[in-house]
Structures are given as structure tokens and as C-alpha cells.
Amino acid sequence: MAWLSSKQRTWGQFLHALVTYDCFPVFSAKVRRLVCQPLGVLGLAAATALLCGLFLHAQGMVLFVGVMAVIALGILWPWLSLRGLSASLGFARWRCRQGESVCVRIQLRNHYPWNAWGLTLREGFDQSEPLASLASIPGRRTARCQWSFEPTRRGLYPRGVCRLGCGFPFGLWECSRPVAVESSLLVWPRTYAVGPVPVSSGEARSEGNVARNKVGSSGDVLGVRPYRRGDSPRRIHWGQSARHDRLIVCELQSTARPLVQLVLDTSLTGELREWAVGVAASFAEGWLAEGAQVGAVWNDDVYPPASGIAQTTRLLDGLALLDERQTPLPQTLASPACREFRDGVQVIITSDERLAEAGLPLRESCRFVVLRAAAFGGTSPTRLPGQPWLYLDSSESIPEQLRNGYVEAQHGS
């Protein structure tokens, strides 16, 4: 075609497009789907043999019967094999984290006296190829097998209905039946190490075992000050008192338990949403491990502030099961749980795109964790209404920024 003139090439392209134009794309797709599979090919062969037997020669009927016998065997045998099988699936543990390996176990019982061949386990595990394949199961026997599965997404597994399939002997058509699930697997979001709990400006604090750089009565020494009526004599610093010729007492740390409320913007979509969920899970797990009281709000779900391992499990379970409902951030912040939150730190996780759309000011009383939408396939505004407490500008830097990217992580709390 290189030696043709531009006009000739244009006419050639036009004729090629005209000849190859598909006038009936829906019908063509159905025909291709029918013909481009073994069962469709055998069906056309049987129809051709039947026409030859009717109009050309009676021997065509022999070929027709033979082809139909192959089709019948290829359809009925898988169906019959599965009628005699019962299967159950379970996991070695109830929970795991995204990216961790977990053992999957399946038990198959063949109730027929003959073997069952060519079995596959499909669906429910985020992959198009068969999850497991079994060559055969002897008659009147029970087979047990296990393999390692590494979930790539948070949520409850298996996703949907897991099915046991059989296409033996010809693979013309695969019959399937659902597999009973004895135990499910809840996959928590992937989490990262975070910095210390942000400093709260509130005065109300519950007693705990977390040392804070605020004046209290049972922590380490923060400094000294003049004696005031009511101070315990045990806190008098006698050396400083003798030097200044007046009573000087030591100020101690407070062992108060910090109070945090996480607010997750669920109007985010796609990869940006999953990273926001991971950030919320990292804060919840990390700060609860430090002894803080952590609560959370997203959609219509409200988790009152609490501490301990039970609260960690409760929050991570909720984030793992977070559905596709989308609630605008202003609506979430207007809920009673957010409006009535006092005497603690409110951490709001959103994106710069949603922040600009909502027109929310970056208040000093809240800590805004803002993900850059342009780094996750979205559109970022040219400027923000203020400087966020933590600005996550790329997925590669998120683990490092969560660990030491905000003020409290750099200067201590």
C-alpha cells in the first residue's frame, strides 16, 4: 500500500470499511458465541448431517445419531456426576488482612459407586480461572484438599456463590452447583504504622495509662512551678526550694486517655476510596494500640469512642464490610454524632476534590487528612481553602507520611 497515492489509499480504506461493516452487531455476536464453542460446532454438524440424511443419503442419519449421542453424553454426564456430589468449603481462620495468605479447605463426598472426574471450583474468589481442580474422586469416598489463598481486596469471602463445576468427559458444557460455606473469611484493610495521637485542646479526659505532655498527677516530671495551696508535700522539690528560698513543686505528666473520632468521607470512589479506608484503618489500629479512645462515623454507622482490642476488631470489621453507599461529607459532618462530639480530636479523611466541591473550611479544631485525587485518577483543584493537617499526594508515599508526615509526629504529643 505504500506505493499507492493518498487518493487510492482513501478509496481502499473506504471499500475495506464497507465490506467489513457489521450491519447486525447483536445478531453477529450471538452467532459468534454459538459457533465459537465446541457445543455450537457439534450442533451445526448435527444439523448438517440431518439435512444430508433427509435430502441426500440415508447414511447421513447415522452421522446425525452419532453426533447427537456425543452431545447428549457431554451434557448429561456432568449433570449426573454433580447430582451425586456434596461439597463444603471453609477457611482455617475467621479473619485476615489484605495481602495475607490464608488456608482454604474443601471437603467433597461422592455418593455414587463410580468415580467423578474433572471437577473444578469456580467463582467467589476474585479470579476468572478455576480456584482449584480435582482429577477424580473415588466412589463412596470423601476427599479433602486445601490450598493457600491471598485476598487482594477487603471484604467477606467467598464473594457471592462459590460453585463446583464438571465438564467431563468432552468439555462441551460445564454443569455446576453451589458449594455450602461452613465458615466465611473477613478480610481487613491493609494498615500501616502511624505517628502518635494528635494533641487535643479539650479539657475533659478519661483516666488511662497513656502519658501525655499535659499537667497531671501521676506521669513523669514536666517541670517545676511555685507551690500553691493544696499541692502534695511529696511533690516539693527541696533542692530548688532551698535555692530560691521558697517552696517549689514538680509538675507531672497526665496519664489521661486521648479521645479521637474518625470521620470517613464515603463519597469517594475507586482506588481513592480504598486508600481512604486503609488510612482510617491505620489510624484506628495504631491509636488504639497506644491506648487512645477511638470512635468513627461513616454513612449511617456510628461507633462510639472506646478502647481496647474489642474496639479495634469492631472498627476494622466495619471498614472491611463497608459497602458502596456514598454519603456526601457535609451530610456526614451534619449528623448528630459529629456535631455533638466534644473534648477530643476529630480526624476527617477525604480528598482535595471532595473538599473543594463541599467548600468546607479547614478548621483548626479538626484534623483534615486529604488525599490528592489526581494521584488516583481523579481531578485535583488548583488550590485548597487552607493547609490540611496531613496531605497524602501519592500512593507510594502514604506509608511514610502516615508514620511521620504531620506535626504531632515530628514534634511529639
C-alpha positions as CSV (number, residue, x, y, z in Angstrom):
1,M,0.0,0.0,0.0
2,A,3.0,2.3,0.3
3,W,3.2,2.8,-3.4
4,L,-0.5,3.8,-3.8
5,S,-1.4,7.5,-3.9
6,S,-3.2,9.1,-1.0
7,K,-6.5,9.2,-3.0
8,Q,-6.2,5.5,-3.8
9,R,-5.5,4.7,-0.2
10,T,-8.6,6.6,0.8
11,W,-10.8,4.7,-1.6
12,G,-9.2,1.4,-0.5
13,Q,-9.9,2.2,3.2
14,F,-13.5,3.1,2.3
15,L,-14.1,-0.1,0.4
16,H,-12.5,-2.2,3.2
17,A,-14.7,-0.5,5.8
18,L,-17.8,-1.0,3.6
19,V,-17.1,-4.7,3.0
20,T,-16.3,-5.4,6.7
21,Y,-19.1,-3.3,8.2
22,D,-21.3,-5.3,10.6
23,C,-24.9,-4.4,9.9
24,F,-26.3,-6.6,12.7
25,P,-23.8,-6.5,15.6
26,V,-26.2,-8.0,18.2
27,F,-27.1,-10.9,15.9
28,S,-23.4,-11.4,14.9
29,A,-22.3,-11.5,18.5
30,K,-24.8,-14.3,19.2
31,V,-23.7,-16.3,16.1
32,R,-20.1,-16.0,17.1
33,R,-20.9,-17.0,20.7
34,L,-22.7,-20.0,19.3
35,V,-20.2,-21.1,16.7
36,C,-17.0,-20.4,18.6
37,Q,-17.6,-23.2,21.2
38,P,-17.5,-27.0,20.9
39,L,-21.2,-27.4,21.6
40,G,-22.1,-25.0,18.9
41,V,-19.8,-26.6,16.3
42,L,-21.3,-30.1,17.1
43,G,-24.8,-28.6,16.9
44,L,-24.1,-27.3,13.4
45,A,-22.5,-30.6,12.4
46,A,-25.6,-32.5,13.6
47,A,-27.9,-30.1,11.7
48,T,-25.8,-30.6,8.6
49,A,-25.8,-34.4,9.0
50,L,-29.6,-34.3,9.4
51,L,-30.1,-32.3,6.2
52,C,-27.8,-34.6,4.3
53,G,-29.7,-37.7,5.7
54,L,-33.0,-36.2,4.7
55,F,-32.2,-34.9,1.2
56,L,-29.0,-36.7,0.0
57,H,-28.4,-40.1,1.5
58,A,-29.7,-42.1,4.5
59,Q,-26.1,-42.6,5.8
60,G,-26.2,-39.0,6.9
61,M,-28.7,-40.1,9.6
62,V,-26.0,-42.4,11.1
63,L,-23.7,-39.5,11.4
64,F,-26.5,-37.4,12.9
65,V,-27.2,-40.0,15.6
66,G,-23.5,-40.3,16.4
67,V,-23.1,-36.6,16.8
68,M,-26.3,-36.3,18.9
69,A,-25.0,-39.2,21.2
70,V,-21.8,-37.3,21.8
71,I,-23.7,-34.1,22.6
72,A,-26.1,-36.0,25.0
73,L,-23.2,-37.7,26.8
74,G,-21.3,-34.4,27.0
75,I,-24.3,-32.7,28.7
76,L,-25.9,-35.5,30.8
77,W,-22.7,-37.0,32.3
78,P,-21.6,-33.7,34.0
79,W,-25.1,-33.2,35.3
80,L,-25.4,-36.7,36.6
81,S,-21.9,-36.6,38.2
82,L,-22.7,-33.5,40.2
83,R,-26.0,-34.9,41.4
84,G,-24.0,-37.5,43.4
85,L,-21.6,-35.0,45.0
86,S,-21.9,-32.8,48.1
87,A,-19.3,-30.2,48.8
88,S,-18.5,-27.8,51.7
89,L,-15.9,-25.0,51.9
90,G,-14.3,-23.3,54.9
91,F,-11.2,-21.3,56.0
92,A,-8.6,-22.0,58.5
93,R,-9.4,-18.8,60.4
94,W,-12.1,-16.2,60.6
95,R,-10.2,-13.0,59.9
96,C,-7.0,-12.0,58.0
97,R,-5.5,-8.9,56.5
98,Q,-5.5,-7.8,52.9
99,G,-2.4,-9.4,51.2
100,E,-2.0,-12.2,53.9
101,S,-2.1,-15.8,53.0
102,V,-4.9,-18.0,54.4
103,C,-5.6,-21.7,54.1
104,V,-8.8,-22.7,52.2
105,R,-10.3,-26.1,52.8
106,I,-12.9,-28.0,50.8
107,Q,-14.5,-31.4,51.5
108,L,-16.1,-33.4,48.7
109,R,-18.3,-36.5,49.2
110,N,-19.1,-38.8,46.3
111,H,-22.3,-40.8,46.9
112,Y,-22.1,-42.8,43.7
113,P,-20.3,-46.1,43.4
114,W,-18.3,-44.9,40.4
115,N,-15.6,-42.2,40.2
116,A,-16.3,-38.5,39.5
117,W,-13.8,-36.9,37.1
118,G,-12.8,-33.4,36.0
119,L,-14.1,-31.2,38.9
120,T,-13.3,-27.5,39.3
121,L,-14.0,-24.9,41.9
122,R,-15.0,-21.5,40.5
123,E,-16.3,-18.1,41.5
124,G,-16.3,-16.3,44.8
125,F,-12.6,-15.5,44.9
126,D,-11.9,-12.6,42.6
127,Q,-10.4,-14.6,39.8
128,S,-11.7,-15.8,36.5
129,E,-9.7,-19.0,36.3
130,P,-10.6,-22.1,38.4
131,L,-9.6,-21.7,42.0
132,A,-8.9,-25.5,42.3
133,S,-9.1,-28.6,40.1
134,L,-9.6,-32.2,41.1
135,A,-8.8,-35.0,38.7
136,S,-11.1,-37.6,40.3
137,I,-12.9,-38.6,43.5
138,P,-13.4,-42.4,44.1
139,G,-16.9,-43.7,44.5
140,R,-18.3,-43.8,48.1
141,R,-15.3,-41.8,49.3
142,T,-14.7,-38.4,50.9
143,A,-11.9,-36.2,49.5
144,R,-10.4,-33.3,51.4
145,C,-8.0,-30.8,50.0
146,Q,-6.6,-27.4,50.9
147,W,-4.6,-24.6,49.3
148,S,-3.4,-21.1,50.1
149,F,-5.4,-18.0,49.1
150,E,-4.2,-14.4,49.2
151,P,-7.1,-12.0,49.1
152,T,-6.4,-8.8,47.2
153,R,-9.4,-6.9,48.4
154,R,-11.1,-6.3,51.7
155,G,-14.5,-7.7,52.4
156,L,-16.2,-11.0,53.1
157,Y,-15.1,-14.2,51.2
158,P,-16.3,-16.0,49.3
159,R,-17.8,-13.2,47.3
160,G,-21.2,-14.4,46.1
161,V,-21.8,-18.1,45.5
162,C,-18.9,-20.5,45.1
163,R,-19.7,-23.2,42.6
164,L,-18.4,-26.7,41.9
165,G,-18.2,-27.4,38.2
166,C,-17.8,-30.5,36.0
167,G,-17.3,-30.7,32.2
168,F,-16.1,-34.3,31.9
169,P,-15.8,-36.1,29.5
170,F,-15.7,-33.8,26.5
171,G,-15.8,-30.3,28.0
172,L,-18.8,-29.4,25.8
173,W,-20.8,-27.9,28.6
174,E,-19.9,-27.4,32.2
175,C,-22.6,-28.1,34.8
176,S,-22.2,-26.5,38.2
177,R,-23.9,-26.5,41.6
178,P,-23.3,-24.2,44.7
179,V,-20.9,-25.2,47.4
180,A,-22.0,-25.0,51.0
181,V,-19.9,-22.5,53.0
182,E,-19.2,-23.7,56.6
183,S,-17.1,-20.6,57.6
184,S,-16.5,-17.3,55.9
185,L,-13.4,-15.2,55.8
186,L,-13.4,-11.5,56.7
187,V,-10.5,-9.6,55.2
188,W,-9.4,-6.4,57.0
189,P,-7.9,-3.5,55.0
190,R,-4.2,-3.2,54.7
191,T,-2.8,-1.0,57.5
192,Y,0.4,0.9,58.1
193,A,2.3,2.3,61.1
194,V,1.1,5.8,62.1
195,G,2.5,8.6,64.3
196,P,1.4,9.4,67.8
197,V,-2.2,10.5,68.7
198,P,-2.7,14.2,67.9
199,V,-2.9,16.7,70.7
200,S,-6.4,17.6,71.9
201,S,-7.4,21.0,73.0
202,G,-10.3,19.7,75.1
203,E,-10.2,19.6,78.9
204,A,-12.3,16.5,79.5
205,R,-10.2,13.4,79.5
206,S,-10.8,9.9,80.9
207,E,-8.2,8.3,83.1
208,G,-5.9,5.8,81.4
209,N,-2.3,4.7,81.2
210,V,-1.1,6.8,78.3
211,A,1.4,9.6,79.3
212,R,0.6,12.9,77.7
213,N,2.5,16.2,77.7
214,K,-0.2,17.8,79.8
215,V,-0.1,18.7,83.5
216,G,-1.4,15.8,85.7
217,S,-0.5,14.0,88.8
218,S,0.9,10.6,88.0
219,G,3.2,10.8,85.0
220,D,6.9,11.8,84.5
221,V,8.2,15.2,85.6
222,L,7.3,18.0,83.1
223,G,8.9,20.9,85.0
224,V,8.7,23.0,88.2
225,R,6.5,25.8,89.5
226,P,5.8,27.8,92.7
227,Y,3.9,26.0,95.5
228,R,0.1,26.5,95.6
229,R,-2.2,25.7,98.4
230,G,-3.3,22.1,98.2
231,D,-0.2,20.7,96.5
232,S,1.0,17.5,97.9
233,P,4.2,17.8,100.1
234,R,5.5,14.8,98.2
235,R,5.8,16.9,95.1
236,I,8.0,19.6,96.7
237,H,11.4,19.9,95.1
238,W,13.6,20.6,98.2
239,G,16.7,21.4,96.2
240,Q,15.0,24.1,94.1
241,S,13.1,25.3,97.2
242,A,16.3,25.9,99.1
243,R,17.9,27.7,96.2
244,H,15.0,30.1,95.7
245,D,14.1,30.4,99.4
246,R,10.5,29.5,98.7
247,L,8.6,26.2,98.1
248,I,8.9,24.8,94.6
249,V,6.9,21.8,93.4
250,C,7.3,19.4,90.5
251,E,4.6,19.3,87.7
252,L,3.9,15.8,86.5
253,Q,2.5,14.4,83.3
254,S,-1.1,13.5,82.9
255,T,-2.0,9.9,82.2
256,A,-5.2,10.7,80.5
257,R,-6.6,8.6,77.7
258,P,-6.8,10.7,74.4
259,L,-10.2,10.8,72.6
260,V,-10.4,10.6,68.8
261,Q,-13.3,10.5,66.3
262,L,-12.6,9.3,62.8
263,V,-14.9,10.7,60.1
264,L,-14.6,8.9,56.7
265,D,-15.9,10.5,53.5
266,T,-17.7,7.7,51.7
267,S,-18.5,9.7,48.6
268,L,-15.0,8.8,47.3
269,T,-14.9,6.1,44.6
270,G,-12.5,3.6,43.1
271,E,-8.9,3.4,44.3
272,L,-9.2,6.6,46.2
273,R,-12.0,5.1,48.3
274,E,-9.9,2.1,49.1
275,W,-6.9,4.1,50.2
276,A,-9.1,6.3,52.4
277,V,-10.5,3.1,54.1
278,G,-6.9,1.9,54.6
279,V,-5.9,5.3,56.1
280,A,-8.9,5.2,58.5
281,A,-8.0,1.6,59.5
282,S,-4.4,2.5,60.1
283,F,-5.3,5.4,62.4
284,A,-7.8,3.3,64.3
285,E,-5.5,0.3,64.9
286,G,-2.4,2.4,65.6
287,W,-4.0,4.9,68.1
288,L,-6.0,2.2,69.8
289,A,-2.7,0.3,70.3
290,E,-1.4,3.4,72.0
291,G,-4.3,3.4,74.5
292,A,-6.5,6.1,73.0
293,Q,-10.3,6.0,72.9
294,V,-11.2,5.9,69.2
295,G,-14.7,6.2,67.6
296,A,-15.8,6.5,64.0
297,V,-18.5,7.8,61.8
298,W,-19.3,6.9,58.1
299,N,-22.6,6.7,56.2
300,D,-25.2,6.0,58.9
301,D,-22.9,3.9,61.0
302,V,-21.7,5.4,64.3
303,Y,-19.1,3.8,66.5
304,P,-18.9,5.4,70.0
305,P,-15.4,6.1,71.3
306,A,-13.9,3.1,73.2
307,S,-10.6,1.5,73.7
308,G,-9.1,-2.0,73.7
309,I,-8.8,-4.9,71.4
310,A,-12.6,-5.3,71.1
311,Q,-12.9,-1.7,69.7
312,T,-10.1,-2.5,67.2
313,T,-11.9,-5.5,66.0
314,R,-15.2,-3.6,65.8
315,L,-13.8,-0.8,63.7
316,L,-11.7,-3.0,61.4
317,D,-14.7,-5.3,60.8
318,G,-16.9,-2.2,60.0
319,L,-14.3,-0.9,57.5
320,A,-13.9,-4.4,55.9
321,L,-17.7,-4.6,55.4
322,L,-18.1,-1.0,54.2
323,D,-20.5,-1.2,51.2
324,E,-20.8,1.0,48.1
325,R,-23.2,3.5,49.7
326,Q,-22.0,7.1,49.2
327,T,-22.8,9.9,51.7
328,P,-21.6,13.4,51.0
329,L,-19.1,14.7,53.5
330,P,-21.2,17.7,54.6
331,Q,-24.1,15.4,55.3
332,T,-21.9,13.2,57.5
333,L,-20.5,16.2,59.4
334,A,-24.0,17.4,60.0
335,S,-25.1,14.2,61.7
336,P,-25.6,14.4,65.5
337,A,-22.7,12.1,66.2
338,C,-20.3,14.6,64.6
339,R,-21.9,17.8,65.7
340,E,-22.1,16.7,69.4
341,F,-18.5,15.4,69.6
342,R,-16.6,17.4,72.1
343,D,-13.4,17.4,74.1
344,G,-11.4,15.3,71.7
345,V,-9.8,15.3,68.2
346,Q,-11.9,14.9,65.1
347,V,-9.9,13.5,62.2
348,I,-11.7,13.9,58.8
349,I,-10.5,11.7,55.9
350,T,-11.4,13.0,52.4
351,S,-9.9,14.1,49.1
352,D,-9.0,17.5,47.8
353,E,-11.6,17.2,45.1
354,R,-14.4,16.5,47.5
355,L,-13.2,19.2,49.9
356,A,-13.3,21.8,47.1
357,E,-16.7,20.6,46.0
358,A,-18.1,20.9,49.5
359,G,-16.5,24.2,50.2
360,L,-15.6,23.3,53.7
361,P,-13.1,25.5,55.6
362,L,-10.1,23.7,57.2
363,R,-10.9,24.4,60.8
364,E,-8.2,24.3,63.4
365,S,-10.5,22.3,65.7
366,C,-10.4,19.4,63.2
367,R,-7.6,17.5,61.6
368,F,-8.1,17.1,57.9
369,V,-6.4,14.1,56.2
370,V,-6.6,15.0,52.5
371,L,-5.8,12.6,49.6
372,R,-4.7,14.1,46.3
373,A,-7.3,13.0,43.8
374,A,-5.1,13.5,40.8
375,A,-2.7,10.8,42.1
376,F,-5.6,8.2,41.9
377,G,-7.2,9.0,38.6
378,G,-9.3,12.0,39.7
379,T,-9.1,15.7,39.3
380,S,-7.5,17.9,41.9
381,P,-8.4,21.6,42.4
382,T,-5.8,24.3,41.8
383,R,-5.7,25.3,45.4
384,L,-7.2,24.3,48.7
385,P,-9.1,26.5,51.2
386,G,-6.2,26.0,53.7
387,Q,-3.3,23.8,54.7
388,P,-4.5,20.3,55.7
389,W,-3.2,18.6,58.7
390,L,-1.9,15.7,56.5
391,Y,-1.8,15.9,52.7
392,L,-1.3,12.5,51.0
393,D,-0.1,13.2,47.5
394,S,0.8,9.7,46.2
395,S,0.1,6.1,47.0
396,E,3.9,5.4,47.2
397,S,4.4,8.0,49.9
398,I,1.3,7.2,52.0
399,P,3.1,4.7,54.4
400,E,5.9,7.2,55.1
401,Q,3.6,10.1,55.5
402,L,1.3,8.3,57.9
403,R,4.3,7.5,60.1
404,N,5.9,10.9,60.3
405,G,4.1,13.3,58.0
406,Y,2.2,15.5,60.4
407,V,3.1,18.0,63.1
408,E,2.5,15.7,66.2
409,A,4.6,13.0,64.6
410,Q,7.5,15.4,64.2
411,H,7.4,17.3,67.5
412,G,5.7,14.7,69.7
413,S,2.4,14.9,71.6
